[in-house]
Amino acid sequence: MNEKVKKSMLVLYYLSLITAAIESVLAFPFFGGIIVLVMLYLPLMVLLGFYIASLVFSIQTRNEIHNQEIREILEKAKRNYIIGIVLTALAWIPFFRLDFAHLNDFSDVATLF
């Protein structure tokens, strides 16, 4: 595995950790809603940015890796990021709240290290 792929996987790992941390804070029904409203939806914009960046890094890394097992893990992570993007977009609708944080399982990305 070359140095560029290792760096991409490390960035992907840290992006996943940050995304999971933000998502876990916002997942509390009343508390998360208040944070989003008080900060004028800024946490959702940040979360959307992290999801998009993670999706781009997972696609780039997947295309450069030849190990089939790691490619499958990154493919599953890619689906999770797409689900996260869709759910974050739905969270912009006022008073429409879906708690589907359990759909995004970032443990697969953590197993790469």
N, CA, C and O atoms as CSV, one atom per row, in Angstrom:
chain,resi,resn,atom,element,x,y,z
A,1,MET,N,N,0.849,-1.169,0.000
A,1,MET,CA,C,0.000,0.000,0.000
A,1,MET,C,C,0.900,1.239,0.000
A,1,MET,O,O,1.788,1.360,0.844
A,2,ASN,N,N,0.674,2.152,-0.939
A,2,ASN,CA,C,1.557,3.303,-1.023
A,2,ASN,C,C,1.197,4.373,0.016
A,2,ASN,O,O,0.177,4.278,0.699
A,3,GLU,N,N,2.034,5.364,0.114
A,3,GLU,CA,C,1.910,6.403,1.149
A,3,GLU,C,C,0.652,7.246,0.950
A,3,GLU,O,O,0.026,7.658,1.927
A,4,LYS,N,N,0.278,7.504,-0.292
A,4,LYS,CA,C,-0.910,8.318,-0.573
A,4,LYS,C,C,-2.175,7.615,-0.083
A,4,LYS,O,O,-3.061,8.255,0.483
A,5,VAL,N,N,-2.262,6.321,-0.294
A,5,VAL,CA,C,-3.426,5.550,0.147
A,5,VAL,C,C,-3.490,5.527,1.672
A,5,VAL,O,O,-4.570,5.648,2.250
A,6,LYS,N,N,-2.347,5.373,2.320
A,6,LYS,CA,C,-2.327,5.373,3.784
A,6,LYS,C,C,-2.808,6.701,4.342
A,6,LYS,O,O,-3.555,6.733,5.320
A,7,LYS,N,N,-2.385,7.793,3.730
A,7,LYS,CA,C,-2.830,9.115,4.180
A,7,LYS,C,C,-4.326,9.294,3.949
A,7,LYS,O,O,-5.024,9.843,4.802
A,8,SER,N,N,-4.814,8.842,2.819
A,8,SER,CA,C,-6.253,8.943,2.532
A,8,SER,C,C,-7.071,8.127,3.530
A,8,SER,O,O,-8.129,8.568,3.981
A,9,MET,N,N,-6.583,6.948,3.868
A,9,MET,CA,C,-7.300,6.112,4.834
A,9,MET,C,C,-7.267,6.733,6.221
A,9,MET,O,O,-8.240,6.628,6.969
A,10,LEU,N,N,-6.165,7.375,6.573
A,10,LEU,CA,C,-6.067,8.035,7.869
A,10,LEU,C,C,-7.017,9.234,7.937
A,10,LEU,O,O,-7.686,9.444,8.948
A,11,VAL,N,N,-7.073,10.015,6.863
A,11,VAL,CA,C,-8.014,11.142,6.807
A,11,VAL,C,C,-9.443,10.627,6.894
A,11,VAL,O,O,-10.271,11.206,7.598
A,12,LEU,N,N,-9.732,9.557,6.193
A,12,LEU,CA,C,-11.063,8.966,6.228
A,12,LEU,C,C,-11.422,8.492,7.635
A,12,LEU,O,O,-12.558,8.653,8.079
A,13,TYR,N,N,-10.468,7.918,8.318
A,13,TYR,CA,C,-10.680,7.451,9.684
A,13,TYR,C,C,-11.033,8.617,10.605
A,13,TYR,O,O,-11.995,8.539,11.369
A,14,TYR,N,N,-10.255,9.695,10.530
A,14,TYR,CA,C,-10.522,10.846,11.398
A,14,TYR,C,C,-11.818,11.560,11.028
A,14,TYR,O,O,-12.537,12.027,11.911
A,15,LEU,N,N,-12.122,11.649,9.750
A,15,LEU,CA,C,-13.404,12.232,9.346
A,15,LEU,C,C,-14.572,11.409,9.892
A,15,LEU,O,O,-15.584,11.967,10.317
A,16,SER,N,N,-14.431,10.103,9.880
A,16,SER,CA,C,-15.485,9.235,10.410
A,16,SER,C,C,-15.658,9.428,11.916
A,16,SER,O,O,-16.781,9.452,12.420
A,17,LEU,N,N,-14.547,9.564,12.625
A,17,LEU,CA,C,-14.631,9.796,14.070
A,17,LEU,C,C,-15.312,11.129,14.387
A,17,LEU,O,O,-16.174,11.194,15.263
A,18,ILE,N,N,-14.930,12.177,13.681
A,18,ILE,CA,C,-15.527,13.493,13.917
A,18,ILE,C,C,-17.009,13.472,13.567
A,18,ILE,O,O,-17.832,14.008,14.310
A,19,THR,N,N,-17.352,12.857,12.444
A,19,THR,CA,C,-18.754,12.763,12.029
A,19,THR,C,C,-19.576,11.990,13.055
A,19,THR,O,O,-20.692,12.391,13.385
A,20,ALA,N,N,-19.038,10.897,13.554
A,20,ALA,CA,C,-19.750,10.102,14.555
A,20,ALA,C,C,-19.935,10.894,15.848
A,20,ALA,O,O,-20.981,10.793,16.490
A,21,ALA,N,N,-18.935,11.678,16.235
A,21,ALA,CA,C,-19.050,12.480,17.457
A,21,ALA,C,C,-20.131,13.551,17.316
A,21,ALA,O,O,-20.947,13.730,18.220
A,22,ILE,N,N,-20.142,14.257,16.197
A,22,ILE,CA,C,-21.170,15.283,15.967
A,22,ILE,C,C,-22.542,14.640,15.915
A,22,ILE,O,O,-23.498,15.149,16.500
A,23,GLU,N,N,-22.634,13.524,15.216
A,23,GLU,CA,C,-23.915,12.835,15.082
A,23,GLU,C,C,-24.430,12.332,16.428
A,23,GLU,O,O,-25.635,12.359,16.679
A,24,SER,N,N,-23.531,11.876,17.292
A,24,SER,CA,C,-23.975,11.373,18.591
A,24,SER,C,C,-24.488,12.503,19.477
A,24,SER,O,O,-25.412,12.289,20.262
A,25,VAL,N,N,-23.916,13.689,19.373
A,25,VAL,CA,C,-24.425,14.832,20.145
A,25,VAL,C,C,-25.785,15.274,19.617
A,25,VAL,O,O,-26.688,15.578,20.396
A,26,LEU,N,N,-25.928,15.309,18.312
A,26,LEU,CA,C,-27.187,15.762,17.717
A,26,LEU,C,C,-28.287,14.713,17.769
A,26,LEU,O,O,-29.440,15.020,17.466
A,27,ALA,N,N,-27.961,13.498,18.142
A,27,ALA,CA,C,-28.948,12.415,18.157
A,27,ALA,C,C,-29.901,12.500,19.344
A,27,ALA,O,O,-30.972,11.893,19.315
A,28,PHE,N,N,-29.533,13.242,20.385
A,28,PHE,CA,C,-30.448,13.398,21.521
A,28,PHE,C,C,-31.653,14.215,21.063
A,28,PHE,O,O,-31.485,15.324,20.557
A,29,PRO,N,N,-32.869,13.685,21.233
A,29,PRO,CA,C,-34.053,14.305,20.636
A,29,PRO,C,C,-34.241,15.794,20.945
A,29,PRO,O,O,-34.329,16.593,20.013
A,30,PHE,N,N,-34.303,16.175,22.154
A,30,PHE,CA,C,-34.577,17.576,22.472
A,30,PHE,C,C,-33.300,18.413,22.423
A,30,PHE,O,O,-33.293,19.513,21.872
A,31,PHE,N,N,-32.240,17.893,22.993
A,31,PHE,CA,C,-30.969,18.589,23.079
A,31,PHE,C,C,-30.381,18.874,21.690
A,31,PHE,O,O,-29.934,19.989,21.420
A,32,GLY,N,N,-30.384,17.886,20.834
A,32,GLY,CA,C,-29.855,18.054,19.487
A,32,GLY,C,C,-30.651,19.052,18.671
A,32,GLY,O,O,-30.082,19.831,17.906
A,33,GLY,N,N,-31.972,19.031,18.832
A,33,GLY,CA,C,-32.817,19.991,18.118
A,33,GLY,C,C,-32.553,21.422,18.554
A,33,GLY,O,O,-32.538,22.340,17.734
A,34,ILE,N,N,-32.347,21.604,19.850
A,34,ILE,CA,C,-32.053,22.942,20.353
A,34,ILE,C,C,-30.701,23.427,19.827
A,34,ILE,O,O,-30.566,24.586,19.434
A,35,ILE,N,N,-29.715,22.553,19.818
A,35,ILE,CA,C,-28.395,22.937,19.287
A,35,ILE,C,C,-28.508,23.371,17.833
A,35,ILE,O,O,-27.934,24.387,17.440
A,36,VAL,N,N,-29.236,22.617,17.042
A,36,VAL,CA,C,-29.380,22.937,15.619
A,36,VAL,C,C,-30.099,24.271,15.439
A,36,VAL,O,O,-29.675,25.097,14.632
A,37,LEU,N,N,-31.183,24.489,16.183
A,37,LEU,CA,C,-31.944,25.728,16.020
A,37,LEU,C,C,-31.192,26.946,16.541
A,37,LEU,O,O,-31.209,27.998,15.903
A,38,VAL,N,N,-30.536,26.821,17.684
A,38,VAL,CA,C,-29.812,27.956,18.258
A,38,VAL,C,C,-28.634,28.356,17.368
A,38,VAL,O,O,-28.336,29.540,17.213
A,39,MET,N,N,-27.979,27.372,16.795
A,39,MET,CA,C,-26.814,27.662,15.950
A,39,MET,C,C,-27.207,27.864,14.482
A,39,MET,O,O,-26.353,27.836,13.596
A,40,LEU,N,N,-28.505,28.066,14.234
A,40,LEU,CA,C,-29.027,28.364,12.894
A,40,LEU,C,C,-28.606,27.335,11.842
A,40,LEU,O,O,-28.158,27.689,10.752
A,41,TYR,N,N,-28.756,26.073,12.188
A,41,TYR,CA,C,-28.513,24.940,11.285
A,41,TYR,C,C,-27.046,24.771,10.901
A,41,TYR,O,O,-26.735,23.980,10.011
A,42,LEU,N,N,-26.145,25.492,11.551
A,42,LEU,CA,C,-24.719,25.342,11.262
A,42,LEU,C,C,-24.210,23.925,11.516
A,42,LEU,O,O,-23.418,23.427,10.716
A,43,PRO,N,N,-24.632,23.239,12.608
A,43,PRO,CA,C,-24.157,21.852,12.783
A,43,PRO,C,C,-24.541,20.925,11.636
A,43,PRO,O,O,-23.793,20.008,11.297
A,44,LEU,N,N,-25.703,21.165,11.040
A,44,LEU,CA,C,-26.102,20.325,9.906
A,44,LEU,C,C,-25.248,20.613,8.676
A,44,LEU,O,O,-24.926,19.704,7.911
A,45,MET,N,N,-24.881,21.887,8.487
A,45,MET,CA,C,-23.995,22.217,7.365
A,45,MET,C,C,-22.623,21.581,7.551
A,45,MET,O,O,-22.045,21.046,6.605
A,46,VAL,N,N,-22.107,21.643,8.778
A,46,VAL,CA,C,-20.807,21.039,9.067
A,46,VAL,C,C,-20.877,19.523,8.871
A,46,VAL,O,O,-19.981,18.929,8.271
A,47,LEU,N,N,-21.936,18.906,9.374
A,47,LEU,CA,C,-22.105,17.465,9.233
A,47,LEU,C,C,-22.218,17.064,7.763
A,47,LEU,O,O,-21.646,16.059,7.341
A,48,LEU,N,N,-22.952,17.849,6.994
A,48,LEU,CA,C,-23.073,17.577,5.561
A,48,LEU,C,C,-21.716,17.678,4.874
A,48,LEU,O,O,-21.388,16.860,4.014
A,49,GLY,N,N,-20.928,18.681,5.255
A,49,GLY,CA,C,-19.582,18.819,4.692
A,49,GLY,C,C,-18.693,17.633,5.026
A,49,GLY,O,O,-17.946,17.151,4.174
A,50,PHE,N,N,-18.773,17.157,6.281
A,50,PHE,CA,C,-17.980,15.992,6.670
A,50,PHE,C,C,-18.432,14.749,5.902
A,50,PHE,O,O,-17.594,13.949,5.486
A,51,TYR,N,N,-19.734,14.576,5.709
A,51,TYR,CA,C,-20.217,13.425,4.950
A,51,TYR,C,C,-19.724,13.469,3.499
A,51,TYR,O,O,-19.289,12.455,2.953
A,52,ILE,N,N,-19.797,14.644,2.890
A,52,ILE,CA,C,-19.366,14.759,1.494
A,52,ILE,C,C,-17.862,14.517,1.375
A,52,ILE,O,O,-17.412,13.816,0.469
A,53,ALA,N,N,-17.091,15.097,2.291
A,53,ALA,CA,C,-15.636,14.880,2.266
A,53,ALA,C,C,-15.308,13.406,2.483
A,53,ALA,O,O,-14.427,12.862,1.818
A,54,SER,N,N,-16.007,12.760,3.406
A,54,SER,CA,C,-15.774,11.341,3.666
A,54,SER,C,C,-16.129,10.498,2.447
A,54,SER,O,O,-15.430,9.537,2.124
A,55,LEU,N,N,-17.210,10.859,1.776
A,55,LEU,CA,C,-17.611,10.128,0.575
A,55,LEU,C,C,-16.544,10.252,-0.505
A,55,LEU,O,O,-16.194,9.260,-1.145
A,56,VAL,N,N,-16.028,11.451,-0.712
A,56,VAL,CA,C,-14.987,11.662,-1.728
A,56,VAL,C,C,-13.727,10.869,-1.386
A,56,VAL,O,O,-13.153,10.210,-2.253
A,57,PHE,N,N,-13.296,10.931,-0.121
A,57,PHE,CA,C,-12.096,10.192,0.277
A,57,PHE,C,C,-12.309,8.679,0.160
A,57,PHE,O,O,-11.391,7.957,-0.228
A,58,SER,N,N,-13.508,8.195,0.491
A,58,SER,CA,C,-13.730,6.750,0.399
A,58,SER,C,C,-13.724,6.285,-1.050
A,58,SER,O,O,-13.236,5.194,-1.344
A,59,ILE,N,N,-14.255,7.088,-1.955
A,59,ILE,CA,C,-14.249,6.723,-3.375
A,59,ILE,C,C,-12.827,6.740,-3.928
A,59,ILE,O,O,-12.427,5.826,-4.648
A,60,GLN,N,N,-12.058,7.792,-3.587
A,60,GLN,CA,C,-10.677,7.877,-4.071
A,60,GLN,C,C,-9.831,6.730,-3.533
A,60,GLN,O,O,-9.054,6.116,-4.265
A,61,THR,N,N,-9.995,6.452,-2.252
A,61,THR,CA,C,-9.194,5.386,-1.641
A,61,THR,C,C,-9.580,4.028,-2.206
A,61,THR,O,O,-8.714,3.193,-2.463
A,62,ARG,N,N,-10.873,3.803,-2.400
A,62,ARG,CA,C,-11.341,2.526,-2.929
A,62,ARG,C,C,-10.791,2.273,-4.332
A,62,ARG,O,O,-10.458,1.141,-4.681
A,63,ASN,N,N,-10.698,3.330,-5.129
A,63,ASN,CA,C,-10.200,3.169,-6.494
A,63,ASN,C,C,-8.706,2.866,-6.547
A,63,ASN,O,O,-8.219,2.343,-7.549
A,64,GLU,N,N,-7.971,3.189,-5.476
A,64,GLU,CA,C,-6.532,2.981,-5.481
A,64,GLU,C,C,-6.092,1.694,-4.770
A,64,GLU,O,O,-4.908,1.356,-4.784
A,65,ILE,N,N,-7.022,0.987,-4.159
A,65,ILE,CA,C,-6.678,-0.216,-3.396
A,65,ILE,C,C,-7.046,-1.456,-4.213
A,65,ILE,O,O,-8.087,-1.501,-4.868
A,66,HIS,N,N,-6.175,-2.452,-4.159
A,66,HIS,CA,C,-6.423,-3.688,-4.890
A,66,HIS,C,C,-6.863,-4.831,-3.994
A,66,HIS,O,O,-7.268,-5.880,-4.494
A,67,ASN,N,N,-6.795,-4.653,-2.688
A,67,ASN,CA,C,-7.220,-5.669,-1.731
A,67,ASN,C,C,-8.753,-5.710,-1.708
A,67,ASN,O,O,-9.399,-4.723,-1.355
A,68,GLN,N,N,-9.328,-6.853,-2.086
A,68,GLN,CA,C,-10.780,-6.970,-2.233
A,68,GLN,C,C,-11.522,-6.762,-0.907
A,68,GLN,O,O,-12.597,-6.164,-0.886
A,69,GLU,N,N,-10.953,-7.250,0.187
A,69,GLU,CA,C,-11.620,-7.113,1.490
A,69,GLU,C,C,-11.737,-5.647,1.900
A,69,GLU,O,O,-12.784,-5.217,2.384
A,70,ILE,N,N,-10.677,-4.892,1.711
A,70,ILE,CA,C,-10.716,-3.472,2.056
A,70,ILE,C,C,-11.636,-2.716,1.100
A,70,ILE,O,O,-12.327,-1.783,1.509
A,71,ARG,N,N,-11.645,-3.109,-0.147
A,71,ARG,CA,C,-12.552,-2.459,-1.117
A,71,ARG,C,C,-14.012,-2.657,-0.724
A,71,ARG,O,O,-14.823,-1.742,-0.870
A,72,GLU,N,N,-14.355,-3.847,-0.225
A,72,GLU,CA,C,-15.733,-4.105,0.208
A,72,GLU,C,C,-16.090,-3.260,1.424
A,72,GLU,O,O,-17.208,-2.751,1.514
A,73,ILE,N,N,-15.156,-3.103,2.364
A,73,ILE,CA,C,-15.404,-2.272,3.544
A,73,ILE,C,C,-15.624,-0.817,3.129
A,73,ILE,O,O,-16.516,-0.147,3.650
A,74,LEU,N,N,-14.812,-0.333,2.196
A,74,LEU,CA,C,-14.967,1.042,1.734
A,74,LEU,C,C,-16.253,1.220,0.930
A,74,LEU,O,O,-16.844,2.300,0.939
A,75,GLU,N,N,-16.686,0.178,0.242
A,75,GLU,CA,C,-17.958,0.250,-0.487
A,75,GLU,C,C,-19.126,0.385,0.490
A,75,GLU,O,O,-20.047,1.167,0.256
A,76,LYS,N,N,-19.086,-0.374,1.581
A,76,LYS,CA,C,-20.128,-0.260,2.602
A,76,LYS,C,C,-20.084,1.116,3.263
A,76,LYS,O,O,-21.125,1.716,3.530
A,77,ALA,N,N,-18.877,1.610,3.526
A,77,ALA,CA,C,-18.741,2.948,4.112
A,77,ALA,C,C,-19.310,3.998,3.168
A,77,ALA,O,O,-19.933,4.962,3.613
A,78,LYS,N,N,-19.098,3.814,1.860
A,78,LYS,CA,C,-19.633,4.752,0.869
A,78,LYS,C,C,-21.155,4.808,0.935
A,78,LYS,O,O,-21.747,5.885,0.864
A,79,ARG,N,N,-21.781,3.646,1.069
A,79,ARG,CA,C,-23.250,3.623,1.202
A,79,ARG,C,C,-23.692,4.340,2.469
A,79,ARG,O,O,-24.691,5.060,2.459
A,80,ASN,N,N,-22.952,4.148,3.565
A,80,ASN,CA,C,-23.299,4.817,4.821
A,80,ASN,C,C,-23.180,6.329,4.689
A,80,ASN,O,O,-24.003,7.059,5.241
A,81,TYR,N,N,-22.176,6.811,3.972
A,81,TYR,CA,C,-22.025,8.251,3.787
A,81,TYR,C,C,-23.152,8.820,2.932
A,81,TYR,O,O,-23.624,9.929,3.183
A,82,ILE,N,N,-23.581,8.073,1.931
A,82,ILE,CA,C,-24.697,8.528,1.099
A,82,ILE,C,C,-25.978,8.598,1.935
A,82,ILE,O,O,-26.745,9.554,1.816
A,83,ILE,N,N,-26.209,7.595,2.774
A,83,ILE,CA,C,-27.369,7.632,3.680
A,83,ILE,C,C,-27.269,8.837,4.608
A,83,ILE,O,O,-28.270,9.507,4.859
A,84,GLY,N,N,-26.076,9.118,5.119
A,84,GLY,CA,C,-25.877,10.268,5.987
A,84,GLY,C,C,-26.173,11.579,5.283
A,84,GLY,O,O,-26.766,12.481,5.874
A,85,ILE,N,N,-25.767,11.694,4.027
A,85,ILE,CA,C,-26.049,12.907,3.259
A,85,ILE,C,C,-27.548,13.095,3.087
A,85,ILE,O,O,-28.063,14.199,3.257
A,86,VAL,N,N,-28.246,12.018,2.750
A,86,VAL,CA,C,-29.706,12.097,2.562
A,86,VAL,C,C,-30.403,12.464,3.872
A,86,VAL,O,O,-31.284,13.325,3.886
A,87,LEU,N,N,-30.012,11.816,4.969
A,87,LEU,CA,C,-30.661,12.100,6.252
A,87,LEU,C,C,-30.331,13.493,6.771
A,87,LEU,O,O,-31.172,14.128,7.407
A,88,THR,N,N,-29.136,13.971,6.512
A,88,THR,CA,C,-28.803,15.339,6.896
A,88,THR,C,C,-29.614,16.330,6.071
A,88,THR,O,O,-30.048,17.360,6.587
A,89,ALA,N,N,-29.817,16.029,4.807
A,89,ALA,CA,C,-30.655,16.897,3.978
A,89,ALA,C,C,-32.096,16.896,4.485
A,89,ALA,O,O,-32.745,17.942,4.487
A,90,LEU,N,N,-32.603,15.751,4.912
A,90,LEU,CA,C,-33.963,15.699,5.459
A,90,LEU,C,C,-34.075,16.435,6.793
A,90,LEU,O,O,-35.142,16.950,7.127
A,91,ALA,N,N,-33.005,16.485,7.542
A,91,ALA,CA,C,-33.027,17.154,8.842
A,91,ALA,C,C,-33.159,18.666,8.703
A,91,ALA,O,O,-33.442,19.346,9.690
A,92,TRP,N,N,-32.964,19.201,7.526
A,92,TRP,CA,C,-33.132,20.647,7.315
A,92,TRP,C,C,-34.599,21.052,7.359
A,92,TRP,O,O,-34.906,22.224,7.573
A,93,ILE,N,N,-35.499,20.113,7.164
A,93,ILE,CA,C,-36.933,20.417,7.202
A,93,ILE,C,C,-37.320,20.671,8.650
A,93,ILE,O,O,-37.130,19.800,9.498
A,94,PRO,N,N,-37.867,21.867,8.954
A,94,PRO,CA,C,-38.217,22.177,10.350
A,94,PRO,C,C,-39.243,21.188,10.909
A,94,PRO,O,O,-40.188,20.795,10.225
A,95,PHE,N,N,-39.039,20.804,12.144
A,95,PHE,CA,C,-39.914,19.903,12.898
A,95,PHE,C,C,-40.026,18.516,12.275
A,95,PHE,O,O,-40.927,17.752,12.620
A,96,PHE,N,N,-39.133,18.193,11.376
A,96,PHE,CA,C,-39.092,16.862,10.774
A,96,PHE,C,C,-37.805,16.210,11.228
A,96,PHE,O,O,-36.718,16.568,10.776
A,97,ARG,N,N,-37.934,15.268,12.108
A,97,ARG,CA,C,-36.741,14.709,12.737
A,97,ARG,C,C,-36.749,13.196,12.592
A,97,ARG,O,O,-37.709,12.534,12.987
A,98,LEU,N,N,-35.704,12.662,12.040
A,98,LEU,CA,C,-35.536,11.220,11.939
A,98,LEU,C,C,-34.306,10.832,12.730
A,98,LEU,O,O,-33.233,11.399,12.523
A,99,ASP,N,N,-34.440,9.898,13.611
A,99,ASP,CA,C,-33.298,9.417,14.372
A,99,ASP,C,C,-32.825,8.100,13.790
A,99,ASP,O,O,-33.106,7.027,14.324
A,100,PHE,N,N,-32.102,8.204,12.685
A,100,PHE,CA,C,-31.573,7.031,12.014
A,100,PHE,C,C,-30.069,6.951,12.158
A,100,PHE,O,O,-29.386,6.424,11.280
A,101,ALA,N,N,-29.540,7.475,13.270
A,101,ALA,CA,C,-28.092,7.454,13.464
A,101,ALA,C,C,-27.560,6.017,13.476
A,101,ALA,O,O,-26.398,5.777,13.150
A,102,HIS,N,N,-28.421,5.064,13.855
A,102,HIS,CA,C,-27.972,3.676,13.905
A,102,HIS,C,C,-27.749,3.090,12.509
A,102,HIS,O,O,-27.133,2.032,12.380
A,103,LEU,N,N,-28.241,3.763,11.457
A,103,LEU,CA,C,-28.022,3.270,10.105
A,103,LEU,C,C,-26.571,3.449,9.671
A,103,LEU,O,O,-26.057,2.680,8.858
A,104,ASN,N,N,-25.925,4.456,10.212
A,104,ASN,CA,C,-24.531,4.718,9.859
A,104,ASN,C,C,-23.626,4.022,10.850
A,104,ASN,O,O,-23.505,4.439,12.002
A,105,ASP,N,N,-23.004,2.978,10.400
A,105,ASP,CA,C,-22.127,2.202,11.258
A,105,ASP,C,C,-20.698,2.436,10.792
A,105,ASP,O,O,-20.263,1.880,9.783
A,106,PHE,N,N,-19.972,3.266,11.536
A,106,PHE,CA,C,-18.620,3.610,11.141
A,106,PHE,C,C,-17.594,2.633,11.682
A,106,PHE,O,O,-16.393,2.862,11.539
A,107,SER,N,N,-18.038,1.554,12.296
A,107,SER,CA,C,-17.086,0.595,12.859
A,107,SER,C,C,-16.290,-0.093,11.758
A,107,SER,O,O,-15.172,-0.545,12.004
A,108,ASP,N,N,-16.845,-0.183,10.545
A,108,ASP,CA,C,-16.112,-0.817,9.448
A,108,ASP,C,C,-14.869,-0.025,9.081
A,108,ASP,O,O,-13.823,-0.605,8.791
A,109,VAL,N,N,-14.979,1.294,9.092
A,109,VAL,CA,C,-13.819,2.118,8.760
A,109,VAL,C,C,-12.765,1.967,9.851
A,109,VAL,O,O,-11.568,1.945,9.564
A,110,ALA,N,N,-13.209,1.864,11.097
A,110,ALA,CA,C,-12.262,1.728,12.217
A,110,ALA,C,C,-11.502,0.404,12.150
A,110,ALA,O,O,-10.386,0.314,12.661
A,111,THR,N,N,-12.082,-0.618,11.532
A,111,THR,CA,C,-11.409,-1.907,11.441
A,111,THR,C,C,-10.250,-1.904,10.455
A,111,THR,O,O,-9.456,-2.845,10.426
A,112,LEU,N,N,-10.149,-0.857,9.650
A,112,LEU,CA,C,-9.063,-0.778,8.679
A,112,LEU,C,C,-7.727,-0.517,9.348
A,112,LEU,O,O,-6.674,-0.713,8.741
A,113,PHE,N,N,-7.765,-0.074,10.599
A,113,PHE,CA,C,-6.514,0.274,11.303
A,113,PHE,C,C,-6.208,-0.691,12.392
A,113,PHE,O,O,-5.198,-0.546,13.079
